[in-house]
């Protein structure tokens, strides 16, 4: 199961989706996670679903920032090629 936590194919799949699709995926995965938390059914999938939700969140954030002229690197973020932080 741990090999699914950082599936490069899933990341590429996410990067090729629209923001609308990503938001729908996020809601679906978030609801799955809430079901596990409240019912304790499917707890064995908790790590995988949490990792998927984090990958979707990161992809959404990156796409929104790029649309507004921001880019991320390991240490700071930039707007229109000028370091902001």
PDB file as gemmi writes it, atoms N, CA and C in Angstrom:
CRYST1    1.000    1.000    1.000  90.00  90.00  90.00 P 1                      
ATOM      1  N   UNK A   1       0.815  -1.191   0.000  1.00  0.00           N  
ATOM      2  CA  UNK A   1       0.000   0.000   0.000  1.00  0.00           C  
ATOM      3  C   UNK A   1       0.860   1.257   0.000  1.00  0.00           C  
ATOM      4  N   UNK A   2       2.000   1.270   0.665  1.00  0.00           N  
ATOM      5  CA  UNK A   2       2.834   2.467   0.746  1.00  0.00           C  
ATOM      6  C   UNK A   2       3.336   2.928  -0.612  1.00  0.00           C  
ATOM      7  N   UNK A   3       3.495   2.005  -1.557  1.00  0.00           N  
ATOM      8  CA  UNK A   3       3.967   2.413  -2.873  1.00  0.00           C  
ATOM      9  C   UNK A   3       2.944   3.297  -3.589  1.00  0.00           C  
ATOM     10  N   UNK A   4       1.701   3.266  -3.170  1.00  0.00           N  
ATOM     11  CA  UNK A   4       0.669   4.101  -3.778  1.00  0.00           C  
ATOM     12  C   UNK A   4       0.668   5.522  -3.233  1.00  0.00           C  
ATOM     13  N   UNK A   5       1.388   5.766  -2.153  1.00  0.00           N  
ATOM     14  CA  UNK A   5       1.347   7.083  -1.529  1.00  0.00           C  
ATOM     15  C   UNK A   5       1.945   8.162  -2.418  1.00  0.00           C  
ATOM     16  N   UNK A   6       2.922   7.814  -3.225  1.00  0.00           N  
ATOM     17  CA  UNK A   6       3.569   8.798  -4.083  1.00  0.00           C  
ATOM     18  C   UNK A   6       3.632   8.268  -5.513  1.00  0.00           C  
ATOM     19  N   UNK A   7       2.496   7.965  -6.061  1.00  0.00           N  
ATOM     20  CA  UNK A   7       2.384   7.411  -7.405  1.00  0.00           C  
ATOM     21  C   UNK A   7       2.573   8.524  -8.432  1.00  0.00           C  
ATOM     22  N   UNK A   8       3.679   8.472  -9.171  1.00  0.00           N  
ATOM     23  CA  UNK A   8       3.974   9.509 -10.168  1.00  0.00           C  
ATOM     24  C   UNK A   8       2.911   9.574 -11.254  1.00  0.00           C  
ATOM     25  N   UNK A   9       2.340   8.438 -11.625  1.00  0.00           N  
ATOM     26  CA  UNK A   9       1.283   8.437 -12.642  1.00  0.00           C  
ATOM     27  C   UNK A   9       0.060   9.205 -12.154  1.00  0.00           C  
ATOM     28  N   UNK A  10      -0.263   9.082 -10.886  1.00  0.00           N  
ATOM     29  CA  UNK A  10      -1.405   9.807 -10.329  1.00  0.00           C  
ATOM     30  C   UNK A  10      -1.128  11.308 -10.318  1.00  0.00           C  
ATOM     31  N   UNK A  11       0.099  11.686 -10.001  1.00  0.00           N  
ATOM     32  CA  UNK A  11       0.472  13.105 -10.004  1.00  0.00           C  
ATOM     33  C   UNK A  11       0.356  13.674 -11.417  1.00  0.00           C  
ATOM     34  N   UNK A  12       0.844  12.943 -12.411  1.00  0.00           N  
ATOM     35  CA  UNK A  12       0.730  13.391 -13.808  1.00  0.00           C  
ATOM     36  C   UNK A  12      -0.744  13.489 -14.200  1.00  0.00           C  
ATOM     37  N   UNK A  13      -1.539  12.504 -13.802  1.00  0.00           N  
ATOM     38  CA  UNK A  13      -2.976  12.541 -14.067  1.00  0.00           C  
ATOM     39  C   UNK A  13      -3.587  13.814 -13.491  1.00  0.00           C  
ATOM     40  N   UNK A  14      -3.256  14.142 -12.245  1.00  0.00           N  
ATOM     41  CA  UNK A  14      -3.804  15.338 -11.606  1.00  0.00           C  
ATOM     42  C   UNK A  14      -3.384  16.604 -12.339  1.00  0.00           C  
ATOM     43  N   UNK A  15      -2.131  16.672 -12.740  1.00  0.00           N  
ATOM     44  CA  UNK A  15      -1.621  17.868 -13.408  1.00  0.00           C  
ATOM     45  C   UNK A  15      -2.327  18.134 -14.734  1.00  0.00           C  
ATOM     46  N   UNK A  16      -2.901  17.108 -15.326  1.00  0.00           N  
ATOM     47  CA  UNK A  16      -3.584  17.252 -16.611  1.00  0.00           C  
ATOM     48  C   UNK A  16      -5.077  17.525 -16.471  1.00  0.00           C  
ATOM     49  N   UNK A  17      -5.554  17.730 -15.250  1.00  0.00           N  
ATOM     50  CA  UNK A  17      -6.976  17.968 -15.021  1.00  0.00           C  
ATOM     51  C   UNK A  17      -7.263  19.460 -14.876  1.00  0.00           C  
ATOM     52  N   UNK A  18      -8.498  19.842 -15.162  1.00  0.00           N  
ATOM     53  CA  UNK A  18      -8.925  21.230 -14.969  1.00  0.00           C  
ATOM     54  C   UNK A  18      -9.163  21.477 -13.480  1.00  0.00           C  
ATOM     55  N   UNK A  19      -9.233  22.743 -13.105  1.00  0.00           N  
ATOM     56  CA  UNK A  19      -9.524  23.072 -11.709  1.00  0.00           C  
ATOM     57  C   UNK A  19     -10.889  22.540 -11.290  1.00  0.00           C  
ATOM     58  N   UNK A  20     -11.879  22.596 -12.173  1.00  0.00           N  
ATOM     59  CA  UNK A  20     -13.205  22.056 -11.845  1.00  0.00           C  
ATOM     60  C   UNK A  20     -13.122  20.571 -11.512  1.00  0.00           C  
ATOM     61  N   UNK A  21     -12.405  19.828 -12.340  1.00  0.00           N  
ATOM     62  CA  UNK A  21     -12.250  18.392 -12.106  1.00  0.00           C  
ATOM     63  C   UNK A  21     -11.487  18.136 -10.818  1.00  0.00           C  
ATOM     64  N   UNK A  22     -10.422  18.900 -10.580  1.00  0.00           N  
ATOM     65  CA  UNK A  22      -9.641  18.733  -9.352  1.00  0.00           C  
ATOM     66  C   UNK A  22     -10.489  19.005  -8.117  1.00  0.00           C  
ATOM     67  N   UNK A  23     -11.320  20.031  -8.175  1.00  0.00           N  
ATOM     68  CA  UNK A  23     -12.181  20.345  -7.027  1.00  0.00           C  
ATOM     69  C   UNK A  23     -13.198  19.230  -6.792  1.00  0.00           C  
ATOM     70  N   UNK A  24     -13.727  18.651  -7.859  1.00  0.00           N  
ATOM     71  CA  UNK A  24     -14.651  17.521  -7.722  1.00  0.00           C  
ATOM     72  C   UNK A  24     -13.943  16.312  -7.122  1.00  0.00           C  
ATOM     73  N   UNK A  25     -12.728  16.040  -7.605  1.00  0.00           N  
ATOM     74  CA  UNK A  25     -11.939  14.934  -7.046  1.00  0.00           C  
ATOM     75  C   UNK A  25     -11.640  15.167  -5.571  1.00  0.00           C  
ATOM     76  N   UNK A  26     -11.284  16.414  -5.239  1.00  0.00           N  
ATOM     77  CA  UNK A  26     -10.979  16.736  -3.846  1.00  0.00           C  
ATOM     78  C   UNK A  26     -12.189  16.461  -2.963  1.00  0.00           C  
ATOM     79  N   UNK A  27     -13.362  16.914  -3.392  1.00  0.00           N  
ATOM     80  CA  UNK A  27     -14.573  16.711  -2.603  1.00  0.00           C  
ATOM     81  C   UNK A  27     -14.871  15.229  -2.429  1.00  0.00           C  
ATOM     82  N   UNK A  28     -14.699  14.454  -3.496  1.00  0.00           N  
ATOM     83  CA  UNK A  28     -14.936  13.013  -3.433  1.00  0.00           C  
ATOM     84  C   UNK A  28     -13.984  12.338  -2.443  1.00  0.00           C  
ATOM     85  N   UNK A  29     -12.700  12.655  -2.548  1.00  0.00           N  
ATOM     86  CA  UNK A  29     -11.696  12.044  -1.667  1.00  0.00           C  
ATOM     87  C   UNK A  29     -11.883  12.529  -0.228  1.00  0.00           C  
ATOM     88  N   UNK A  30     -12.192  13.801  -0.055  1.00  0.00           N  
ATOM     89  CA  UNK A  30     -12.437  14.344   1.289  1.00  0.00           C  
ATOM     90  C   UNK A  30     -13.624  13.629   1.939  1.00  0.00           C  
ATOM     91  N   UNK A  31     -14.686  13.408   1.183  1.00  0.00           N  
ATOM     92  CA  UNK A  31     -15.851  12.706   1.730  1.00  0.00           C  
ATOM     93  C   UNK A  31     -15.515  11.267   2.102  1.00  0.00           C  
ATOM     94  N   UNK A  32     -14.679  10.606   1.300  1.00  0.00           N  
ATOM     95  CA  UNK A  32     -14.233   9.252   1.647  1.00  0.00           C  
ATOM     96  C   UNK A  32     -13.483   9.271   2.973  1.00  0.00           C  
ATOM     97  N   UNK A  33     -12.627  10.259   3.133  1.00  0.00           N  
ATOM     98  CA  UNK A  33     -11.845  10.381   4.361  1.00  0.00           C  
ATOM     99  C   UNK A  33     -12.745  10.632   5.564  1.00  0.00           C  
ATOM    100  N   UNK A  34     -13.725  11.497   5.411  1.00  0.00           N  
ATOM    101  CA  UNK A  34     -14.656  11.783   6.506  1.00  0.00           C  
ATOM    102  C   UNK A  34     -15.471  10.545   6.868  1.00  0.00           C  
ATOM    103  N   UNK A  35     -15.856   9.745   5.871  1.00  0.00           N  
ATOM    104  CA  UNK A  35     -16.574   8.498   6.146  1.00  0.00           C  
ATOM    105  C   UNK A  35     -15.724   7.560   6.990  1.00  0.00           C  
ATOM    106  N   UNK A  36     -14.446   7.444   6.647  1.00  0.00           N  
ATOM    107  CA  UNK A  36     -13.546   6.582   7.419  1.00  0.00           C  
ATOM    108  C   UNK A  36     -13.434   7.085   8.849  1.00  0.00           C  
ATOM    109  N   UNK A  37     -13.266   8.387   9.009  1.00  0.00           N  
ATOM    110  CA  UNK A  37     -13.105   8.962  10.346  1.00  0.00           C  
ATOM    111  C   UNK A  37     -14.352   8.734  11.195  1.00  0.00           C  
ATOM    112  N   UNK A  38     -15.524   8.908  10.606  1.00  0.00           N  
ATOM    113  CA  UNK A  38     -16.764   8.822  11.380  1.00  0.00           C  
ATOM    114  C   UNK A  38     -17.276   7.399  11.567  1.00  0.00           C  
ATOM    115  N   UNK A  39     -16.991   6.493  10.625  1.00  0.00           N  
ATOM    116  CA  UNK A  39     -17.524   5.130  10.720  1.00  0.00           C  
ATOM    117  C   UNK A  39     -16.469   4.099  11.096  1.00  0.00           C  
ATOM    118  N   UNK A  40     -15.208   4.440  10.962  1.00  0.00           N  
ATOM    119  CA  UNK A  40     -14.084   3.520  11.194  1.00  0.00           C  
ATOM    120  C   UNK A  40     -14.079   2.354  10.209  1.00  0.00           C  
ATOM    121  N   UNK A  41     -14.853   2.452   9.127  1.00  0.00           N  
ATOM    122  CA  UNK A  41     -14.822   1.448   8.056  1.00  0.00           C  
ATOM    123  C   UNK A  41     -13.778   1.872   7.037  1.00  0.00           C  
ATOM    124  N   UNK A  42     -12.939   0.949   6.633  1.00  0.00           N  
ATOM    125  CA  UNK A  42     -11.928   1.246   5.626  1.00  0.00           C  
ATOM    126  C   UNK A  42     -10.694   1.927   6.184  1.00  0.00           C  
ATOM    127  N   UNK A  43     -10.442   1.769   7.479  1.00  0.00           N  
ATOM    128  CA  UNK A  43      -9.282   2.427   8.089  1.00  0.00           C  
ATOM    129  C   UNK A  43      -7.963   2.017   7.451  1.00  0.00           C  
ATOM    130  N   UNK A  44      -7.933   0.839   6.833  1.00  0.00           N  
ATOM    131  CA  UNK A  44      -6.702   0.390   6.179  1.00  0.00           C  
ATOM    132  C   UNK A  44      -6.354   1.269   4.973  1.00  0.00           C  
ATOM    133  N   UNK A  45      -7.313   2.017   4.460  1.00  0.00           N  
ATOM    134  CA  UNK A  45      -7.076   2.904   3.316  1.00  0.00           C  
ATOM    135  C   UNK A  45      -6.819   4.347   3.726  1.00  0.00           C  
ATOM    136  N   UNK A  46      -6.791   4.622   5.007  1.00  0.00           N  
ATOM    137  CA  UNK A  46      -6.675   5.997   5.501  1.00  0.00           C  
ATOM    138  C   UNK A  46      -5.426   6.705   4.959  1.00  0.00           C  
ATOM    139  N   UNK A  47      -4.267   6.029   5.006  1.00  0.00           N  
ATOM    140  CA  UNK A  47      -3.024   6.655   4.536  1.00  0.00           C  
ATOM    141  C   UNK A  47      -3.082   6.981   3.050  1.00  0.00           C  
ATOM    142  N   UNK A  48      -3.591   6.054   2.260  1.00  0.00           N  
ATOM    143  CA  UNK A  48      -3.654   6.256   0.811  1.00  0.00           C  
ATOM    144  C   UNK A  48      -4.596   7.406   0.479  1.00  0.00           C  
ATOM    145  N   UNK A  49      -5.757   7.434   1.115  1.00  0.00           N  
ATOM    146  CA  UNK A  49      -6.732   8.489   0.831  1.00  0.00           C  
ATOM    147  C   UNK A  49      -6.212   9.838   1.303  1.00  0.00           C  
ATOM    148  N   UNK A  50      -5.549   9.871   2.452  1.00  0.00           N  
ATOM    149  CA  UNK A  50      -4.961  11.121   2.941  1.00  0.00           C  
ATOM    150  C   UNK A  50      -3.882  11.617   1.980  1.00  0.00           C  
ATOM    151  N   UNK A  51      -3.061  10.709   1.464  1.00  0.00           N  
ATOM    152  CA  UNK A  51      -2.018  11.089   0.505  1.00  0.00           C  
ATOM    153  C   UNK A  51      -2.639  11.612  -0.790  1.00  0.00           C  
ATOM    154  N   UNK A  52      -3.701  10.957  -1.259  1.00  0.00           N  
ATOM    155  CA  UNK A  52      -4.378  11.434  -2.470  1.00  0.00           C  
ATOM    156  C   UNK A  52      -4.925  12.838  -2.255  1.00  0.00           C  
ATOM    157  N   UNK A  53      -5.547  13.062  -1.107  1.00  0.00           N  
ATOM    158  CA  UNK A  53      -6.106  14.384  -0.825  1.00  0.00           C  
ATOM    159  C   UNK A  53      -4.999  15.433  -0.813  1.00  0.00           C  
ATOM    160  N   UNK A  54      -3.865  15.112  -0.221  1.00  0.00           N  
ATOM    161  CA  UNK A  54      -2.743  16.059  -0.179  1.00  0.00           C  
ATOM    162  C   UNK A  54      -2.211  16.348  -1.582  1.00  0.00           C  
ATOM    163  N   UNK A  55      -2.133  15.327  -2.431  1.00  0.00           N  
ATOM    164  CA  UNK A  55      -1.660  15.543  -3.803  1.00  0.00           C  
ATOM    165  C   UNK A  55      -2.636  16.421  -4.581  1.00  0.00           C  
ATOM    166  N   UNK A  56      -3.924  16.204  -4.375  1.00  0.00           N  
ATOM    167  CA  UNK A  56      -4.928  17.028  -5.047  1.00  0.00           C  
ATOM    168  C   UNK A  56      -4.836  18.464  -4.546  1.00  0.00           C  
ATOM    169  N   UNK A  57      -4.721  18.651  -3.224  1.00  0.00           N  
ATOM    170  CA  UNK A  57      -4.581  20.002  -2.652  1.00  0.00           C  
ATOM    171  C   UNK A  57      -3.376  20.721  -3.247  1.00  0.00           C  
ATOM    172  N   UNK A  58      -2.261  20.034  -3.309  1.00  0.00           N  
ATOM    173  CA  UNK A  58      -1.041  20.634  -3.847  1.00  0.00           C  
ATOM    174  C   UNK A  58      -1.179  21.011  -5.311  1.00  0.00           C  
ATOM    175  N   UNK A  59      -1.850  20.158  -6.076  1.00  0.00           N  
ATOM    176  CA  UNK A  59      -2.050  20.442  -7.495  1.00  0.00           C  
ATOM    177  C   UNK A  59      -2.969  21.639  -7.681  1.00  0.00           C  
ATOM    178  N   UNK A  60      -4.035  21.708  -6.889  1.00  0.00           N  
ATOM    179  CA  UNK A  60      -4.949  22.857  -6.956  1.00  0.00           C  
ATOM    180  C   UNK A  60      -4.193  24.137  -6.620  1.00  0.00           C  
ATOM    181  N   UNK A  61      -3.441  24.110  -5.532  1.00  0.00           N  
ATOM    182  CA  UNK A  61      -2.701  25.294  -5.111  1.00  0.00           C  
ATOM    183  C   UNK A  61      -1.720  25.745  -6.200  1.00  0.00           C  
ATOM    184  N   UNK A  62      -1.000  24.809  -6.774  1.00  0.00           N  
ATOM    185  CA  UNK A  62      -0.028  25.136  -7.813  1.00  0.00           C  
ATOM    186  C   UNK A  62      -0.707  25.749  -9.035  1.00  0.00           C  
ATOM    187  N   UNK A  63      -1.820  25.149  -9.465  1.00  0.00           N  
ATOM    188  CA  UNK A  63      -2.531  25.680 -10.636  1.00  0.00           C  
ATOM    189  C   UNK A  63      -3.064  27.084 -10.378  1.00  0.00           C  
ATOM    190  N   UNK A  64      -3.636  27.314  -9.211  1.00  0.00           N  
ATOM    191  CA  UNK A  64      -4.174  28.641  -8.888  1.00  0.00           C  
ATOM    192  C   UNK A  64      -3.047  29.664  -8.831  1.00  0.00           C  
ATOM    193  N   UNK A  65      -1.940  29.308  -8.198  1.00  0.00           N  
ATOM    194  CA  UNK A  65      -0.811  30.234  -8.114  1.00  0.00           C  
ATOM    195  C   UNK A  65      -0.260  30.546  -9.503  1.00  0.00           C  
ATOM    196  N   UNK A  66      -0.144  29.541 -10.353  1.00  0.00           N  
ATOM    197  CA  UNK A  66       0.363  29.765 -11.709  1.00  0.00           C  
ATOM    198  C   UNK A  66      -0.562  30.684 -12.497  1.00  0.00           C  
ATOM    199  N   UNK A  67      -1.865  30.513 -12.314  1.00  0.00           N  
ATOM    200  CA  UNK A  67      -2.824  31.369 -13.017  1.00  0.00           C  
ATOM    201  C   UNK A  67      -2.685  32.831 -12.604  1.00  0.00           C  
ATOM    202  N   UNK A  68      -2.182  33.061 -11.405  1.00  0.00           N  
ATOM    203  CA  UNK A  68      -2.021  34.427 -10.906  1.00  0.00           C  
ATOM    204  C   UNK A  68      -0.579  34.915 -11.000  1.00  0.00           C  
ATOM    205  N   UNK A  69       0.254  34.205 -11.759  1.00  0.00           N  
ATOM    206  CA  UNK A  69       1.613  34.649 -12.013  1.00  0.00           C  
ATOM    207  C   UNK A  69       2.631  34.248 -10.966  1.00  0.00           C  
ATOM    208  N   UNK A  70       2.272  33.371 -10.051  1.00  0.00           N  
ATOM    209  CA  UNK A  70       3.206  32.911  -9.027  1.00  0.00           C  
ATOM    210  C   UNK A  70       3.821  31.588  -9.447  1.00  0.00           C  
ATOM    211  N   UNK A  71       5.031  31.335  -8.971  1.00  0.00           N  
ATOM    212  CA  UNK A  71       5.644  30.029  -9.146  1.00  0.00           C  
ATOM    213  C   UNK A  71       6.340  29.662  -7.847  1.00  0.00           C  
ATOM    214  N   UNK A  72       6.479  28.368  -7.633  1.00  0.00           N  
ATOM    215  CA  UNK A  72       7.084  27.859  -6.404  1.00  0.00           C  
ATOM    216  C   UNK A  72       8.433  27.239  -6.704  1.00  0.00           C  
ATOM    217  N   UNK A  73       9.359  27.381  -5.769  1.00  0.00           N  
ATOM    218  CA  UNK A  73      10.548  26.547  -5.797  1.00  0.00           C  
ATOM    219  C   UNK A  73      10.745  26.034  -4.383  1.00  0.00           C  
ATOM    220  N   UNK A  74      11.850  25.413  -4.132  1.00  0.00           N  
ATOM    221  CA  UNK A  74      12.066  24.750  -2.856  1.00  0.00           C  
ATOM    222  C   UNK A  74      12.105  25.721  -1.681  1.00  0.00           C  
ATOM    223  N   UNK A  75      12.514  26.960  -1.895  1.00  0.00           N  
ATOM    224  CA  UNK A  75      12.753  27.865  -0.779  1.00  0.00           C  
ATOM    225  C   UNK A  75      11.875  29.105  -0.752  1.00  0.00           C  
ATOM    226  N   UNK A  76      11.291  29.486  -1.873  1.00  0.00           N  
ATOM    227  CA  UNK A  76      10.545  30.741  -1.923  1.00  0.00           C  
ATOM    228  C   UNK A  76       9.512  30.667  -3.028  1.00  0.00           C  
ATOM    229  N   UNK A  77       8.680  31.683  -3.102  1.00  0.00           N  
ATOM    230  CA  UNK A  77       7.787  31.761  -4.244  1.00  0.00           C  
ATOM    231  C   UNK A  77       7.991  33.084  -4.951  1.00  0.00           C  
ATOM    232  N   UNK A  78       7.663  33.073  -6.205  1.00  0.00           N  
ATOM    233  CA  UNK A  78       7.943  34.200  -7.080  1.00  0.00           C  
ATOM    234  C   UNK A  78       6.661  34.659  -7.756  1.00  0.00           C  
ATOM    235  N   UNK A  79       6.569  35.964  -8.020  1.00  0.00           N  
ATOM    236  CA  UNK A  79       5.505  36.500  -8.855  1.00  0.00           C  
ATOM    237  C   UNK A  79       6.176  37.269  -9.975  1.00  0.00           C  
ATOM    238  N   UNK A  80       5.864  36.846 -11.196  1.00  0.00           N  
ATOM    239  CA  UNK A  80       6.457  37.473 -12.378  1.00  0.00           C  
ATOM    240  C   UNK A  80       7.979  37.554 -12.258  1.00  0.00           C  
ATOM    241  N   UNK A  81       8.585  36.440 -11.856  1.00  0.00           N  
ATOM    242  CA  UNK A  81      10.038  36.273 -11.750  1.00  0.00           C  
ATOM    243  C   UNK A  81      10.697  37.126 -10.672  1.00  0.00           C  
ATOM    244  N   UNK A  82       9.940  37.704  -9.747  1.00  0.00           N  
ATOM    245  CA  UNK A  82      10.514  38.442  -8.618  1.00  0.00           C  
ATOM    246  C   UNK A  82      10.182  37.701  -7.329  1.00  0.00           C  
ATOM    247  N   UNK A  83      11.208  37.478  -6.490  1.00  0.00           N  
ATOM    248  CA  UNK A  83      10.996  36.744  -5.259  1.00  0.00           C  
ATOM    249  C   UNK A  83      10.074  37.535  -4.334  1.00  0.00           C  
ATOM    250  N   UNK A  84       9.071  36.824  -3.776  1.00  0.00           N  
ATOM    251  CA  UNK A  84       8.112  37.444  -2.870  1.00  0.00           C  
ATOM    252  C   UNK A  84       8.440  37.081  -1.427  1.00  0.00           C  
ATOM    253  N   UNK A  85       8.889  35.857  -1.190  1.00  0.00           N  
ATOM    254  CA  UNK A  85       9.236  35.447   0.176  1.00  0.00           C  
ATOM    255  C   UNK A  85      10.341  34.417   0.143  1.00  0.00           C  
TER     256      UNK A  85                                                      
END                                                                             
